Amino acid sequence: MSDAVVTTAAAEERRLSVRLPRRTGAIVAGSLLAVIVLACIFAPLLTSYAPNAIDPSIAFQSPSWAHLFGTDELGRDLFSRVLYGGRITLGAAVGATALSLVLGVAWGFGAALGVPLMDEVLMRTADVAMAIPQILFGLVFIAAFGTDLVNLIVVVGICLSPTSGRLVRSVVLAEREADYVRAAVAFGATRWSIAAKEIFPNTTAHLGVLAAINMANAVLLEASFSFVGLGVQPPRASWGTILQQGYLYIYQAFYYVLFPALAIVVTMLLLNIVARSLQSAPGGRG
Amino acid sequence: MTDAAVMPDESPALAVDRLRIELRSGRRPVPLVHDVSFTLRRGERLALVGESGSGKTITALALMRLLRDPLALAGGSISLGGDTELTRMNEKELARIRGGRVAMIYQDPLTALNPVLRIGHQLVEAIRLHAPLSKAAARTRAIELLGQVGLSEPASRIDAYPHEFSGGMRQRVMIAMALSGDPEVLIADEPTTALDVTTQARILALLDDLVSERGISVLLITHDLGIAAGFCDRVHVMYAGRIVERSDVFSIYANPLHPYSEALLDAVCRLDIDLSHEIPAIPGYPPAPTALPPGCVFNPRCGSRQPVCQMDAPPDVLVGERMAACHFAAERERPVDATPIEVGPR
């Protein structure tokens, strides 16, 4: 009895140790990322300024204890704007990542498991899609459907899906050759039930890595789109729009662009570190 | 195969007629399996024995229509239970047969189980593919099956992952999955090759009990004549994609008709031989399917080769109940002792 308990506990421990990246770098990166996300979510608790509260008397103040990141041309508190802007940027990135994964999984599974013609069509479509500059595609899409947060999420999600589809396809092609898939066929399972019940669970490690990478790229894309005016519209703040506004005053107030830019760079860096360590973790593959 | 239609009750569990398999990758297809025919009677255990590359595994895969590009079925018929022609079925119909009326056990039980899913989950899925059971009922059945294949404490082990099991335990799980659909025919492709000798014996004994209880016909694919002797009723020897000898299990060990069978038997490492001599090996390699020798395919490696062997392909010579594709099969026959050495299940 006690033996069995020990065995199960040991197995449980093994299971966890396989899943968790052991390296401290990953843990630090993950924790910092959590701090950033939590700071954005709990922004009202961390700052007493409303992100859009205008006070021209304190325009262009350098960072101080009263205004950690300084103030902008209308006297808005930049710390508060970066935090609230992070909600939009990160929220949009999460939505776009989710969309890109859904599209990528459909794209990749369809190509890998469909008839050869379907594979050809889907993969050539992906090639063409990747050849179109993302900003250009965003411009056309936003021109057609209008500037809107949902449209921004959709356009970023679509931009990220061809590469996701390619990656998912390669993973599925590799898993498709595995013996357990052959065994499942021999037990009478059909193609799409094997895809859902056998292959998909084996792709989750790769999807985790892909999610982190897509998330990093989504943050960058959101910032790019907002920077050229296709994303969130003023006075709503996102990291990209703050950057865009601050860019006009770069010689007067360098801190105006410094902090949103840092937020983007640091978040992307942390996401990439997390993706990297997920990839090389004993349980992760690829 | 023709008499099968007359007496449906006596129809064979599986009848394979002139099965041909080709490799279609180059400019012209390369035949790998040439007109292989055999009959698996009901409740019988038949061994397909041969070296690597003799075509035994692709034959087994073809029986379940599991060949994939660039391998393709080029002809022949596979008749299941005398009433079902597998070569004319579409994927949907085949899915009902696979794991249902015909089940398969694989060589490597680790890779044949999905590494990220629990044993019970996989077993429940396999059961529910062929029986209209609820998840709970299928789980009960899964625990029952795991108990029958000799897994202790099946109720607590059912939620383990494959990597928590030993090789023997995994093969037991595979057997449980294979039996879950109540198959008529079980194809066991080298089921014990990945296991150590002690486990091998246990798994074979288990398989022996389970298939006799249920009256399942077994086609055992193996390169190990010892296993074939212990487990099977009849042995078919394959060489270069052909069946070169068909025999009952007793006669082939006492009096192999085909020189290849004889060479295979001589090459088996036994405990009762004189160790001062080297164990004889068969010289050379099996021929490449693209460069088959003229005449008898075995002639370049044959110890008793005659001029005719290099000219003409031998016919299938019938000697009593047995068959050998050798020009000299009849001359090679010796009367077999009526009470052969004990080669019952080990």
Chai-1 contact restraints between the chains, C-beta under 6 A:
chainA,res_idxA,chainB,res_idxB,connection_type,confidence,min_distance_angstrom,max_distance_angstrom,comment,restraint_id
A,A11,B,E164,contact,1.0,0.0,6.0,A-B,restraint_1
A,D179,B,T111,contact,1.0,0.0,6.0,A-B,restraint_2
A,D179,B,A112,contact,1.0,0.0,6.0,A-B,restraint_3
A,Y180,B,A112,contact,1.0,0.0,6.0,A-B,restraint_4
A,Y180,B,L113,contact,1.0,0.0,6.0,A-B,restraint_5
A,Y180,B,N114,contact,1.0,0.0,6.0,A-B,restraint_6
A,A183,B,Y106,contact,1.0,0.0,6.0,A-B,restraint_7
A,A183,B,A112,contact,1.0,0.0,6.0,A-B,restraint_8
A,A186,B,M64,contact,1.0,0.0,6.0,A-B,restraint_9
A,A186,B,R98,contact,1.0,0.0,6.0,A-B,restraint_10
A,A186,B,M104,contact,1.0,0.0,6.0,A-B,restraint_11
A,F187,B,G99,contact,1.0,0.0,6.0,A-B,restraint_12
A,F187,B,A126,contact,1.0,0.0,6.0,A-B,restraint_13
A,G188,B,A95,contact,1.0,0.0,6.0,A-B,restraint_14
A,G188,B,R98,contact,1.0,0.0,6.0,A-B,restraint_15
A,G188,B,G99,contact,1.0,0.0,6.0,A-B,restraint_16
A,G188,B,G100,contact,1.0,0.0,6.0,A-B,restraint_17
A,G188,B,L129,contact,1.0,0.0,6.0,A-B,restraint_18
A,A189,B,L129,contact,1.0,0.0,6.0,A-B,restraint_19
A,T190,B,A95,contact,1.0,0.0,6.0,A-B,restraint_20
A,E198,B,N114,contact,1.0,0.0,6.0,A-B,restraint_21
A,P201,B,V116,contact,1.0,0.0,6.0,A-B,restraint_22
A,P201,B,L117,contact,1.0,0.0,6.0,A-B,restraint_23
A,N202,B,V116,contact,1.0,0.0,6.0,A-B,restraint_24
